[in-house]
C-alpha cells in the first residue's frame, strides 16, 4: 500500500483522520490552524482533494465541502478523499477574498516557507497536499454582486481534465487556460488535474450552486470508481468562448433574463435607466449563446460588466 503522510502524520488504509496544520498567529496572538480531513478506504484507488474557501468570501464552496464531509455517502470504497472546507481562514474572518496584506492565495503558488501569509499557505498546499493527490475539485463563486451559473472551468487542451469535466456534469463547461501561479496550474505542472467549479456569488449562500457542486462531485467520484452509484453522465453544454456585455451608460440596471438562459443576437436582455425617468437604454446581446454570469447590482457605472454570455 502507498504510504500517505500529511504534516508528519501517517494515514493508514481504512483510517479517517483530522489534521490541523499550524499556520501563524493573529495580531491577538490567537493561533490559526488549517484543518484537513482525510477519509481513506482500505482498498487502493485515486486520491481526490475537495477544497473550498481559497478565496475567503466565497462561502458556497465552504458549505459544499462541509456538506460532503458530513454526508456518509462521501466515504470512499476505494482510494482517499482529502477535504479542506476552508483554505483561506484569514479572508473568511475578514469577509475578504484576499489576505490582510491584499495578496490573493490563488496567485501565490508554489509559495514560500518564509514568504507572505498567502505564500506560506500556498507552500503548505504545494508540498503537503499536491504531491499526494491525483485529482481535485476546487469550489469557487463569482465576485461581489457577480453571480455565476454552475460551471466547470478547465483548459480544453487538457484531455484528462475534459474527461473529468464531462464526468462532473455541470450545466456548462468553460474553456479556461491555466493561470500563472494558481493552485490549478501548480497541480497541473505536477501532472495532477484540478477542476475549478464556479457557482453563485461571494458573501451569499446559493442553495442551487451548493447542491450542484455536491451532485457533480459525486458523479465524478462514481466515474473514478471510488464510490457506488449510477455511472450515467449528465449532459453539459461546452462553452468555447465567452465575453461580458458592459454598460454603455451609468444608471439603474434591470435585467429581464436569468442565469442559464439561452439568448440570441440583438435580443434585449436588460435596461439601464436614470433615477428620474429621463433616460432608458436597452442592453442587447451581441451574440447567440447562454447567460453564464450576471451582475446583481442594481446600480451600475458605464463600463461595468453586466451579463456574461458564453458561445458554443
DRENZA-161565 format. One record per residue (C-alpha): y negated, x negated, z negated; residue number from 1. Coordinates in nm, 4 decimals, decimal comma, always signed. Each point is the difference from the previous one (the first is absolute). Layout:
N
<r y="Y" x="X" z="Z" resi="NUM"/>
...
% end
This chain:
312
<r y="+0,0000" x="+0,0000" z="+0,0000" resi="1"/>
<r y="-0,3537" x="-0,1161" z="+0,0796" resi="2"/>
<r y="-0,1929" x="-0,1127" z="-0,3070" resi="3"/>
<r y="-0,3224" x="+0,1930" z="-0,0662" resi="4"/>
<r y="-0,2581" x="-0,1461" z="-0,2380" resi="5"/>
<r y="-0,3525" x="+0,1333" z="-0,0650" resi="6"/>
<r y="-0,2318" x="-0,1782" z="-0,2425" resi="7"/>
<r y="+0,2952" x="-0,1986" z="-0,1346" resi="8"/>
<r y="+0,2042" x="+0,3144" z="-0,0736" resi="9"/>
<r y="+0,3325" x="+0,0431" z="+0,1766" resi="10"/>
<r y="+0,0866" x="+0,3462" z="+0,1295" resi="11"/>
<r y="+0,3759" x="+0,0431" z="+0,0275" resi="12"/>
<r y="+0,1841" x="+0,2459" z="+0,2273" resi="13"/>
<r y="-0,0031" x="+0,3503" z="-0,1486" resi="14"/>
<r y="-0,3004" x="-0,0718" z="-0,2231" resi="15"/>
<r y="-0,3292" x="+0,1873" z="-0,0306" resi="16"/>
<r y="-0,2749" x="-0,2072" z="-0,1593" resi="17"/>
<r y="-0,3712" x="+0,0240" z="-0,0685" resi="18"/>
<r y="-0,1893" x="-0,3290" z="+0,0226" resi="19"/>
<r y="-0,3637" x="-0,0579" z="-0,0950" resi="20"/>
<r y="-0,1660" x="-0,3074" z="+0,1501" resi="21"/>
<r y="-0,3016" x="-0,1142" z="-0,2024" resi="22"/>
<r y="-0,3061" x="-0,0412" z="+0,2230" resi="23"/>
<r y="-0,3149" x="-0,0583" z="-0,2030" resi="24"/>
<r y="-0,2215" x="+0,1572" z="-0,2651" resi="25"/>
<r y="-0,2899" x="+0,2393" z="+0,0304" resi="26"/>
<r y="-0,3377" x="-0,1115" z="-0,1426" resi="27"/>
<r y="+0,1039" x="+0,2009" z="-0,3098" resi="28"/>
<r y="+0,2952" x="-0,2426" z="-0,0259" resi="29"/>
<r y="+0,2493" x="+0,2785" z="+0,0768" resi="30"/>
<r y="+0,3023" x="-0,1437" z="+0,1804" resi="31"/>
<r y="+0,0664" x="+0,1389" z="+0,3486" resi="32"/>
<r y="+0,3603" x="+0,0104" z="+0,1246" resi="33"/>
<r y="+0,1448" x="+0,0821" z="+0,3407" resi="34"/>
<r y="+0,2908" x="+0,2409" z="-0,0682" resi="35"/>
<r y="+0,2931" x="-0,0271" z="+0,2415" resi="36"/>
<r y="+0,3024" x="+0,2325" z="-0,0078" resi="37"/>
<r y="+0,3320" x="-0,1008" z="+0,1572" resi="38"/>
<r y="+0,3046" x="+0,2138" z="+0,0776" resi="39"/>
<r y="+0,2906" x="-0,2083" z="+0,1278" resi="40"/>
<r y="+0,3282" x="+0,1508" z="+0,1182" resi="41"/>
<r y="+0,3347" x="-0,1621" z="-0,0637" resi="42"/>
<r y="+0,0623" x="-0,0237" z="+0,3738" resi="43"/>
<r y="-0,2051" x="-0,2426" z="+0,2087" resi="44"/>
<r y="-0,2474" x="+0,1348" z="+0,2528" resi="45"/>
<r y="-0,3650" x="-0,0238" z="+0,1077" resi="46"/>
<r y="-0,2783" x="-0,0697" z="-0,2480" resi="47"/>
<r y="-0,2941" x="+0,2385" z="+0,0488" resi="48"/>
<r y="-0,3416" x="-0,0153" z="-0,1656" resi="49"/>
<r y="-0,1890" x="+0,3241" z="-0,0661" resi="50"/>
<r y="-0,3615" x="-0,0715" z="-0,0948" resi="51"/>
<r y="-0,3185" x="+0,1944" z="-0,0658" resi="52"/>
<r y="-0,3480" x="-0,0697" z="-0,1272" resi="53"/>
<r y="-0,0646" x="-0,3233" z="+0,1913" resi="54"/>
<r y="-0,3450" x="+0,1553" z="+0,0173" resi="55"/>
<r y="-0,0714" x="+0,1298" z="-0,3493" resi="56"/>
<r y="-0,1718" x="+0,3223" z="+0,1052" resi="57"/>
<r y="+0,2845" x="+0,1167" z="+0,2259" resi="58"/>
<r y="+0,1709" x="+0,2310" z="-0,2474" resi="59"/>
<r y="+0,2457" x="+0,1738" z="+0,2352" resi="60"/>
<r y="+0,2043" x="-0,3179" z="+0,0374" resi="61"/>
<r y="+0,0214" x="-0,0489" z="-0,3755" resi="62"/>
<r y="+0,1199" x="+0,3577" z="-0,0502" resi="63"/>
<r y="+0,2483" x="-0,0187" z="+0,2896" resi="64"/>
<r y="+0,1696" x="-0,3184" z="-0,1259" resi="65"/>
<r y="+0,0001" x="+0,1332" z="-0,3567" resi="66"/>
<r y="+0,1691" x="+0,3183" z="+0,1209" resi="67"/>
<r y="+0,2651" x="-0,2026" z="+0,1833" resi="68"/>
<r y="+0,0535" x="-0,2087" z="-0,3108" resi="69"/>
<r y="+0,0524" x="+0,3133" z="-0,2092" resi="70"/>
<r y="+0,2372" x="+0,1772" z="+0,2384" resi="71"/>
<r y="+0,3717" x="-0,0633" z="-0,0438" resi="72"/>
<r y="+0,0491" x="+0,0302" z="+0,3775" resi="73"/>
<r y="-0,1817" x="-0,3317" z="+0,0403" resi="74"/>
<r y="+0,2788" x="-0,1949" z="-0,1659" resi="75"/>
<r y="+0,1665" x="-0,2137" z="+0,2697" resi="76"/>
<r y="+0,3708" x="+0,0102" z="+0,0710" resi="77"/>
<r y="-0,0385" x="-0,3316" z="+0,1826" resi="78"/>
<r y="-0,2614" x="-0,2705" z="-0,0301" resi="79"/>
<r y="-0,3099" x="-0,0108" z="-0,2167" resi="80"/>
<r y="-0,3241" x="+0,1925" z="-0,0377" resi="81"/>
<r y="-0,3053" x="-0,1737" z="-0,1445" resi="82"/>
<r y="-0,2744" x="+0,2373" z="-0,1122" resi="83"/>
<r y="-0,3574" x="-0,1112" z="-0,0632" resi="84"/>
<r y="-0,1953" x="+0,3256" z="-0,0447" resi="85"/>
<r y="-0,3309" x="-0,1700" z="-0,0825" resi="86"/>
<r y="-0,0706" x="-0,3428" z="+0,1463" resi="87"/>
<r y="-0,3769" x="-0,0213" z="-0,0511" resi="88"/>
<r y="-0,0433" x="+0,0944" z="-0,3650" resi="89"/>
<r y="-0,3570" x="-0,1302" z="-0,0108" resi="90"/>
<r y="-0,1096" x="+0,2248" z="+0,2857" resi="91"/>
<r y="+0,1795" x="+0,2964" z="-0,1572" resi="92"/>
<r y="-0,1852" x="-0,0459" z="-0,3300" resi="93"/>
<r y="-0,3366" x="-0,0078" z="+0,1768" resi="94"/>
<r y="+0,0834" x="+0,2643" z="+0,2676" resi="95"/>
<r y="-0,0622" x="-0,2686" z="+0,2598" resi="96"/>
<r y="+0,1755" x="-0,1178" z="+0,3146" resi="97"/>
<r y="-0,0630" x="-0,3630" z="-0,0921" resi="98"/>
<r y="+0,0022" x="-0,2354" z="-0,2970" resi="99"/>
<r y="-0,3010" x="-0,0467" z="-0,2322" resi="100"/>
<r y="-0,1297" x="-0,2833" z="+0,2205" resi="101"/>
<r y="+0,0219" x="+0,2175" z="+0,3106" resi="102"/>
<r y="+0,3066" x="-0,1686" z="+0,1487" resi="103"/>
<r y="+0,2565" x="+0,2071" z="+0,1888" resi="104"/>
<r y="+0,3579" x="-0,0779" z="-0,1038" resi="105"/>
<r y="+0,1209" x="+0,0937" z="+0,3470" resi="106"/>
<r y="-0,2090" x="-0,2814" z="+0,1479" resi="107"/>
<r y="+0,1005" x="-0,2618" z="-0,2591" resi="108"/>
<r y="+0,3525" x="-0,1051" z="+0,1015" resi="109"/>
<r y="+0,1835" x="-0,2301" z="-0,0456" resi="110"/>
<r y="-0,2208" x="-0,0555" z="-0,3048" resi="111"/>
<r y="-0,0370" x="-0,2817" z="-0,2467" resi="112"/>
<r y="+0,1191" x="-0,0580" z="-0,3548" resi="113"/>
<r y="-0,3504" x="-0,1130" z="-0,1027" resi="114"/>
<r y="-0,2133" x="+0,2125" z="+0,2307" resi="115"/>
<r y="-0,1832" x="+0,3292" z="-0,0530" resi="116"/>
<r y="+0,1750" x="+0,2885" z="-0,1769" resi="117"/>
<r y="+0,0891" x="+0,1522" z="+0,3374" resi="118"/>
<r y="+0,1314" x="-0,3357" z="+0,1191" resi="119"/>
<r y="+0,2116" x="-0,0414" z="-0,3157" resi="120"/>
<r y="+0,1682" x="+0,3388" z="+0,0460" resi="121"/>
<r y="+0,0521" x="-0,0710" z="+0,3709" resi="122"/>
<r y="+0,1629" x="-0,3284" z="-0,1040" resi="123"/>
<r y="+0,2380" x="+0,1860" z="-0,2351" resi="124"/>
<r y="+0,1003" x="+0,2451" z="+0,2735" resi="125"/>
<r y="+0,0365" x="-0,2801" z="+0,2551" resi="126"/>
<r y="+0,2245" x="-0,2111" z="-0,2220" resi="127"/>
<r y="+0,1827" x="+0,2433" z="-0,2290" resi="128"/>
<r y="+0,0490" x="+0,3083" z="+0,2203" resi="129"/>
<r y="-0,0251" x="-0,0709" z="+0,3751" resi="130"/>
<r y="+0,2794" x="-0,2646" z="-0,0014" resi="131"/>
<r y="+0,2407" x="+0,2564" z="-0,1496" resi="132"/>
<r y="-0,0604" x="+0,2992" z="+0,2241" resi="133"/>
<r y="+0,1191" x="+0,0985" z="+0,3456" resi="134"/>
<r y="-0,2274" x="+0,2994" z="+0,0525" resi="135"/>
<r y="-0,2821" x="+0,1834" z="-0,1683" resi="136"/>
<r y="-0,2186" x="+0,3104" z="+0,0025" resi="137"/>
<r y="-0,3579" x="-0,0618" z="-0,1138" resi="138"/>
<r y="-0,1780" x="+0,3314" z="-0,0611" resi="139"/>
<r y="-0,3732" x="+0,0361" z="+0,0660" resi="140"/>
<r y="-0,2649" x="+0,2682" z="+0,0564" resi="141"/>
<r y="-0,3194" x="+0,0301" z="+0,1984" resi="142"/>
<r y="-0,3330" x="-0,1063" z="-0,1497" resi="143"/>
<r y="-0,2478" x="+0,2003" z="-0,2047" resi="144"/>
<r y="-0,0412" x="+0,3420" z="+0,1635" resi="145"/>
<r y="+0,2095" x="-0,1231" z="+0,2970" resi="146"/>
<r y="+0,3371" x="+0,1712" z="+0,0075" resi="147"/>
<r y="+0,2987" x="-0,1151" z="+0,2074" resi="148"/>
<r y="+0,2715" x="+0,2323" z="+0,1222" resi="149"/>
<r y="+0,3408" x="-0,1425" z="-0,1070" resi="150"/>
<r y="+0,0708" x="-0,2946" z="+0,2291" resi="151"/>
<r y="+0,1852" x="-0,3281" z="+0,0228" resi="152"/>
<r y="-0,1892" x="-0,3045" z="+0,1249" resi="153"/>
<r y="+0,2097" x="-0,2681" z="+0,1658" resi="154"/>
<r y="-0,0451" x="-0,2720" z="+0,2591" resi="155"/>
<r y="+0,1623" x="+0,1382" z="+0,3156" resi="156"/>
<r y="+0,1075" x="-0,3550" z="+0,0907" resi="157"/>
<r y="+0,2261" x="-0,0008" z="-0,3068" resi="158"/>
<r y="+0,3198" x="+0,1631" z="+0,1290" resi="159"/>
<r y="+0,1651" x="+0,0158" z="-0,3430" resi="160"/>
<r y="-0,3183" x="+0,1446" z="-0,1464" resi="161"/>
<r y="-0,0012" x="+0,2716" z="+0,2677" resi="162"/>
<r y="+0,3622" x="+0,0841" z="-0,0783" resi="163"/>
<r y="-0,0881" x="+0,0373" z="-0,3672" resi="164"/>
<r y="-0,3114" x="+0,2046" z="+0,0821" resi="165"/>
<r y="+0,2035" x="+0,2513" z="+0,2000" resi="166"/>
<r y="+0,2578" x="+0,0143" z="-0,2804" resi="167"/>
<r y="-0,2803" x="+0,0764" z="-0,2489" resi="168"/>
<r y="-0,1004" x="+0,2936" z="+0,2186" resi="169"/>
<r y="-0,3671" x="+0,0474" z="-0,0824" resi="170"/>
<r y="-0,1894" x="+0,2426" z="+0,2237" resi="171"/>
<r y="-0,1849" x="-0,2865" z="+0,1709" resi="172"/>
<r y="+0,0794" x="-0,3654" z="+0,0704" resi="173"/>
<r y="-0,3125" x="-0,2067" z="+0,0717" resi="174"/>
<r y="-0,0172" x="-0,3389" z="+0,1656" resi="175"/>
<r y="-0,1484" x="-0,2384" z="-0,2578" resi="176"/>
<r y="+0,0233" x="-0,3751" z="+0,0688" resi="177"/>
<r y="+0,0483" x="-0,2203" z="-0,3038" resi="178"/>
<r y="-0,3232" x="-0,0838" z="-0,1817" resi="179"/>
<r y="-0,0589" x="-0,3571" z="-0,1137" resi="180"/>
<r y="+0,0625" x="-0,0659" z="-0,3707" resi="181"/>
<r y="+0,1451" x="+0,3476" z="-0,0538" resi="182"/>
<r y="+0,3113" x="+0,0820" z="-0,2031" resi="183"/>
<r y="+0,1766" x="+0,1267" z="+0,3134" resi="184"/>
<r y="-0,0757" x="-0,3101" z="+0,2076" resi="185"/>
<r y="+0,1036" x="-0,2383" z="-0,2785" resi="186"/>
<r y="+0,3359" x="+0,1791" z="-0,0187" resi="187"/>
<r y="+0,0366" x="+0,0006" z="+0,3796" resi="188"/>
<r y="-0,0588" x="-0,3766" z="+0,0128" resi="189"/>
<r y="+0,3106" x="-0,0279" z="-0,2161" resi="190"/>
<r y="+0,1955" x="+0,2413" z="+0,2238" resi="191"/>
<r y="-0,0310" x="+0,2927" z="-0,2376" resi="192"/>
<r y="-0,1109" x="+0,3421" z="+0,1223" resi="193"/>
<r y="-0,2452" x="+0,2113" z="-0,2012" resi="194"/>
<r y="-0,1100" x="+0,3405" z="+0,1261" resi="195"/>
<r y="-0,3500" x="+0,1152" z="-0,0915" resi="196"/>
<r y="-0,0146" x="+0,3726" z="-0,0752" resi="197"/>
<r y="-0,3391" x="+0,1733" z="-0,0024" resi="198"/>
<r y="-0,0607" x="+0,3492" z="-0,1347" resi="199"/>
<r y="-0,2936" x="+0,1830" z="-0,1570" resi="200"/>
<r y="-0,3178" x="-0,1622" z="-0,1304" resi="201"/>
<r y="-0,0891" x="-0,2240" z="-0,2923" resi="202"/>
<r y="-0,0752" x="+0,1452" z="-0,3446" resi="203"/>
<r y="+0,1514" x="+0,3344" z="+0,0966" resi="204"/>
<r y="+0,3577" x="+0,1183" z="-0,0482" resi="205"/>
<r y="+0,1561" x="+0,1515" z="+0,3106" resi="206"/>
<r y="+0,3338" x="+0,1686" z="-0,0732" resi="207"/>
<r y="+0,0986" x="+0,0148" z="+0,3663" resi="208"/>
<r y="-0,0700" x="-0,3705" z="+0,0548" resi="209"/>
<r y="+0,2037" x="-0,0862" z="-0,3108" resi="210"/>
<r y="+0,2889" x="+0,2254" z="+0,1036" resi="211"/>
<r y="+0,0086" x="-0,1525" z="+0,3482" resi="212"/>
<r y="+0,0020" x="-0,3515" z="-0,1457" resi="213"/>
<r y="+0,2962" x="+0,0863" z="-0,2216" resi="214"/>
<r y="+0,1907" x="+0,1857" z="+0,2728" resi="215"/>
<r y="-0,0579" x="-0,2737" z="+0,2585" resi="216"/>
<r y="+0,1102" x="-0,2736" z="-0,2377" resi="217"/>
<r y="+0,3185" x="+0,1898" z="-0,0737" resi="218"/>
<r y="+0,0728" x="+0,0345" z="+0,3738" resi="219"/>
<r y="-0,0549" x="-0,3745" z="+0,0393" resi="220"/>
<r y="+0,2371" x="-0,0873" z="-0,2846" resi="221"/>
<r y="+0,2666" x="+0,2312" z="+0,1443" resi="222"/>
<r y="-0,0461" x="-0,1738" z="+0,3378" resi="223"/>
<r y="+0,0519" x="-0,3370" z="-0,1699" resi="224"/>
<r y="+0,3230" x="+0,1253" z="-0,1582" resi="225"/>
<r y="-0,1335" x="-0,0382" z="-0,3541" resi="226"/>
<r y="+0,0186" x="+0,3676" z="-0,0966" resi="227"/>
<r y="+0,1962" x="+0,3065" z="+0,1012" resi="228"/>
<r y="-0,1632" x="+0,2754" z="+0,2013" resi="229"/>
<r y="-0,0519" x="+0,1380" z="+0,3479" resi="230"/>
<r y="-0,0480" x="-0,2802" z="+0,2495" resi="231"/>
<r y="-0,1875" x="+0,2152" z="+0,2538" resi="232"/>
<r y="-0,3486" x="-0,1314" z="+0,0732" resi="233"/>
<r y="-0,3181" x="+0,2065" z="-0,0009" resi="234"/>
<r y="-0,1793" x="-0,0240" z="+0,3341" resi="235"/>
<r y="-0,3254" x="-0,1985" z="-0,0140" resi="236"/>
<r y="-0,2930" x="-0,0032" z="+0,2413" resi="237"/>
<r y="-0,0756" x="-0,3558" z="+0,1123" resi="238"/>
<r y="-0,3732" x="-0,0721" z="+0,0125" resi="239"/>
<r y="-0,0660" x="-0,2918" z="+0,2354" resi="240"/>
<r y="-0,3795" x="-0,0093" z="-0,0415" resi="241"/>
<r y="-0,2525" x="+0,1619" z="-0,2314" resi="242"/>
<r y="-0,3740" x="+0,0051" z="-0,0544" resi="243"/>
<r y="-0,2578" x="+0,1667" z="-0,2226" resi="244"/>
<r y="-0,2486" x="+0,2535" z="+0,1313" resi="245"/>
<r y="-0,3316" x="-0,0848" z="-0,1669" resi="246"/>
<r y="-0,3023" x="+0,2060" z="-0,0941" resi="247"/>
<r y="-0,2821" x="-0,0081" z="+0,2558" resi="248"/>
<r y="-0,2464" x="+0,1447" z="-0,2521" resi="249"/>
<r y="-0,0314" x="+0,0297" z="-0,3779" resi="250"/>
<r y="+0,0495" x="+0,3335" z="-0,1750" resi="251"/>
<r y="+0,2546" x="+0,2414" z="-0,1438" resi="252"/>
<r y="+0,3449" x="-0,0481" z="+0,1543" resi="253"/>
<r y="+0,2207" x="+0,3078" z="+0,0408" resi="254"/>
<r y="+0,3338" x="-0,0546" z="+0,1772" resi="255"/>
<r y="+0,1941" x="+0,2791" z="+0,1691" resi="256"/>
<r y="+0,3281" x="-0,1922" z="+0,0273" resi="257"/>
<r y="+0,2573" x="-0,1245" z="-0,2497" resi="258"/>
<r y="+0,2017" x="-0,3158" z="-0,0451" resi="259"/>
<r y="+0,2981" x="-0,0096" z="+0,2333" resi="260"/>
<r y="-0,1529" x="+0,2342" z="+0,2588" resi="261"/>
<r y="+0,0434" x="-0,0663" z="+0,3712" resi="262"/>
<r y="-0,3371" x="-0,0181" z="+0,1789" resi="263"/>
<r y="-0,1096" x="-0,0202" z="+0,3620" resi="264"/>
<r y="-0,2792" x="-0,1912" z="+0,1681" resi="265"/>
<r y="-0,3311" x="+0,1863" z="-0,0220" resi="266"/>
<r y="+0,1151" x="+0,2294" z="-0,2804" resi="267"/>
<r y="-0,2611" x="+0,0697" z="-0,2688" resi="268"/>
<r y="+0,1490" x="-0,1350" z="-0,3220" resi="269"/>
<r y="-0,2955" x="+0,0352" z="-0,2354" resi="270"/>
<r y="-0,3722" x="+0,0573" z="-0,0251" resi="271"/>
<r y="-0,2754" x="-0,1974" z="-0,1705" resi="272"/>
<r y="-0,3074" x="+0,1926" z="-0,1127" resi="273"/>
<r y="-0,3137" x="-0,0789" z="-0,1957" resi="274"/>
<r y="-0,0646" x="+0,1706" z="-0,3378" resi="275"/>
<r y="-0,2622" x="+0,2300" z="+0,1562" resi="276"/>
<r y="+0,1855" x="+0,1550" z="+0,2911" resi="277"/>
<r y="-0,2128" x="-0,1669" z="+0,2644" resi="278"/>
<r y="+0,2625" x="-0,2418" z="+0,1411" resi="279"/>
<r y="+0,3630" x="+0,0679" z="+0,0900" resi="280"/>
<r y="+0,1904" x="-0,2726" z="+0,1842" resi="281"/>
<r y="+0,3612" x="+0,0533" z="+0,1136" resi="282"/>
<r y="+0,2584" x="-0,2742" z="-0,0511" resi="283"/>
<r y="+0,2321" x="-0,0111" z="+0,3000" resi="284"/>
<r y="+0,3317" x="-0,1750" z="+0,0481" resi="285"/>
<r y="-0,0219" x="-0,2916" z="+0,2392" resi="286"/>
<r y="+0,3718" x="+0,0124" z="+0,0845" resi="287"/>
<r y="+0,3217" x="+0,1964" z="-0,0274" resi="288"/>
<r y="+0,1952" x="-0,0854" z="-0,3132" resi="289"/>
<r y="+0,0667" x="+0,0788" z="-0,3644" resi="290"/>
<r y="-0,2201" x="-0,0025" z="-0,3087" resi="291"/>
<r y="+0,1438" x="-0,2772" z="-0,2179" resi="292"/>
<r y="-0,3032" x="-0,0504" z="-0,2261" resi="293"/>
<r y="-0,2938" x="+0,2125" z="-0,1149" resi="294"/>
<r y="-0,3237" x="-0,0529" z="-0,1914" resi="295"/>
<r y="-0,0208" x="+0,2522" z="-0,2850" resi="296"/>
<r y="-0,3594" x="-0,0862" z="-0,0895" resi="297"/>
<r y="-0,2288" x="+0,2930" z="+0,0933" resi="298"/>
<r y="-0,3102" x="-0,2233" z="+0,0132" resi="299"/>
<r y="+0,0083" x="-0,2683" z="+0,2703" resi="300"/>
<r y="-0,2294" x="-0,2562" z="+0,1544" resi="301"/>
<r y="-0,0273" x="-0,0938" z="+0,3660" resi="302"/>
<r y="+0,2806" x="-0,2437" z="+0,0791" resi="303"/>
<r y="+0,2377" x="+0,1229" z="-0,2708" resi="304"/>
<r y="+0,3695" x="+0,0293" z="+0,0907" resi="305"/>
<r y="+0,0836" x="+0,3710" z="+0,0218" resi="306"/>
<r y="+0,3326" x="+0,0675" z="+0,1709" resi="307"/>
<r y="+0,2799" x="-0,2481" z="+0,0752" resi="308"/>
<r y="+0,1760" x="+0,1025" z="+0,3214" resi="309"/>
<r y="+0,3280" x="-0,1593" z="+0,1034" resi="310"/>
<r y="+0,1278" x="-0,0100" z="+0,3582" resi="311"/>
<r y="+0,3671" x="-0,0031" z="+0,0986" resi="312"/>
% end
